[in-house]
């Protein structure tokens, strides 16, 4: 089934489907800048960080760390402070919902436990 016929079945235009697909696609790299973090409508300032360049960041405590980013899957593996911030078995995903660079910490079930948005 093509995009047009699938879009009609969902009551959407093909352009709207393409926009949704492009918005959810993984980025080629993690956006540089400051990220503020939240969990269940509560600020998680201890998780705030700044991406300073390709594969490097500064944590909320001032320590430096690095990360590996898989552009195909959106998966991030942090070292340093953020690498120790979540329990074993948690994963971290970078995505840009509605064009907003976001890092999502997810529990073993895949549910989001905390997220950080670029400010």
Legacy VTK file of the C-alpha trace (Angstrom):
# vtk DataFile Version 3.0
C-alpha trace
ASCII
DATASET POLYDATA
POINTS 119 float
0.000 0.000 0.000
1.372 3.420 -0.991
1.426 6.554 1.144
-1.574 8.044 -0.668
-3.845 5.034 -0.162
-2.705 4.607 3.448
-3.296 8.296 4.099
-6.833 8.061 2.710
-7.569 5.105 4.995
-6.460 7.210 7.990
-8.392 10.276 6.805
-5.199 12.239 6.201
-3.549 13.780 3.181
-0.335 12.265 1.863
1.432 15.542 2.731
0.297 15.257 6.368
1.607 11.685 6.573
4.959 12.746 5.100
5.185 15.599 7.616
4.567 13.190 10.498
7.140 10.756 9.143
9.794 13.440 8.734
9.107 14.853 12.213
9.618 11.466 13.842
12.683 10.455 11.829
15.988 10.284 13.677
18.319 13.253 13.289
21.825 12.921 11.863
23.322 14.262 15.112
22.364 15.513 18.550
21.688 19.269 18.560
24.273 21.371 20.409
22.895 23.459 23.279
21.427 23.407 26.782
18.827 20.769 27.734
16.396 21.119 30.645
14.955 17.929 32.085
11.564 16.920 33.485
9.815 13.895 34.981
6.079 13.797 35.620
5.715 17.623 35.429
8.567 18.116 37.898
11.878 19.747 36.985
14.824 17.335 37.214
17.633 19.896 37.387
20.119 17.188 38.362
19.746 15.775 34.832
20.182 19.109 32.995
23.137 19.144 30.631
24.736 20.995 27.743
25.767 19.292 24.509
29.013 21.081 23.645
29.856 19.363 20.367
29.835 16.047 18.583
29.735 13.352 21.281
30.510 15.629 24.258
28.500 17.239 27.052
28.783 19.030 30.391
26.551 17.691 33.187
24.650 19.707 35.801
27.471 19.151 38.305
30.023 20.668 35.880
31.654 17.369 34.985
32.404 16.510 31.371
31.147 13.399 29.653
30.763 11.876 26.245
28.151 9.950 24.328
27.764 7.726 21.319
24.785 8.454 19.088
23.262 6.024 16.586
21.551 8.247 13.999
19.691 5.273 12.517
17.927 4.286 15.753
18.200 7.501 17.794
19.861 5.583 20.657
22.373 7.436 22.847
24.857 5.830 25.219
26.249 8.314 27.740
29.458 8.005 29.762
30.149 10.036 32.876
27.431 11.609 35.008
24.487 10.908 32.676
25.713 7.360 32.096
25.249 6.735 35.828
22.013 8.734 36.251
19.511 5.984 35.442
19.233 2.389 36.681
20.618 -0.530 34.686
18.368 -1.543 31.835
17.208 2.005 31.022
17.753 3.324 27.510
18.166 6.818 26.129
16.696 8.032 22.833
17.241 11.305 20.943
14.403 12.518 18.755
12.904 15.799 17.572
9.117 15.713 18.088
7.561 18.758 16.425
11.088 20.002 15.696
12.084 20.157 19.401
15.400 18.359 20.153
14.631 15.943 22.997
16.517 13.289 24.959
14.216 10.654 26.438
15.276 8.344 29.282
13.162 5.196 29.101
12.608 2.403 31.575
12.857 -1.331 30.948
9.265 -1.376 29.624
10.071 1.385 27.121
7.961 3.970 28.960
9.487 7.419 29.318
10.855 8.018 32.829
12.277 11.484 32.172
12.902 13.765 29.211
15.163 16.699 28.440
14.360 19.392 25.878
16.783 21.800 24.248
16.058 25.331 25.432
LINES 1 120
119 0 1 2 3 4 5 6 7 8 9 10 11 12 13 14 15 16 17 18 19 20 21 22 23 24 25 26 27 28 29 30 31 32 33 34 35 36 37 38 39 40 41 42 43 44 45 46 47 48 49 50 51 52 53 54 55 56 57 58 59 60 61 62 63 64 65 66 67 68 69 70 71 72 73 74 75 76 77 78 79 80 81 82 83 84 85 86 87 88 89 90 91 92 93 94 95 96 97 98 99 100 101 102 103 104 105 106 107 108 109 110 111 112 113 114 115 116 117 118
